[in-house]
Amino acid sequence: MRVFKVDWDKLNLLLLLTFLRKPLLFVFLKAVTAPVWTIYRHFADQRNETLFLLRYDTSKGNVERVLRKKFEDEGVYIVNNNNVDNVLYLDFYLDGYLSEQGYVVETVPAYLDQYLDFYLETTILKADFTIMVPADTFNAFENEIRRYAAMFVLPGFRFDVKIIND
């Protein structure tokens, strides 16, 4: 759907009166309307980018699909990591608040996920999934790949980008 399609040469021609339609005036009017054309081109590019991004949600399959379409490389894929070792198990007692209201004081297990960054060594924290990218695509679009992946990955999930050497 091309709602905002503008033919700038035709618009410039229509802006000139019929008796003033000379090549020199046409070039002058084209130079005058060039900043508006630049703004229009930027708007059209941003609109196309937004329409592209709105087609997908934040599932891992869609992250893979977006990266494949955007960078035109079928070699991009996602590998799930097993994070069972990253869960910390702590015992603590709920005295105070719960015992005052008639609850029995007991040991309650609490699981602290890997997503909590306080007082943890970074060697314990692993990525939830790894995005595997071919070396030539990674070298050409490293920042864009990380930006798109961060845009589509749900908050709280960690990802890593690794290079596939063919």
Secondary structure, 3 states (H helix, E strand, C coil): CCCCCCCHHHHHHHHCCHHHCCHHHHHHHHHHCHHHHHHHHHHHHHHHHHHHHHCCCCCHHHHHHHHHHHHCCCCCEEEECCCHHHCEEEEEECCCHHHHCCCCCCEEEEEECCCCCCCCCCCCCCCCEEEEEEHHHHHHHHHHHHHHHHHHCCCCCCEEEEEECC
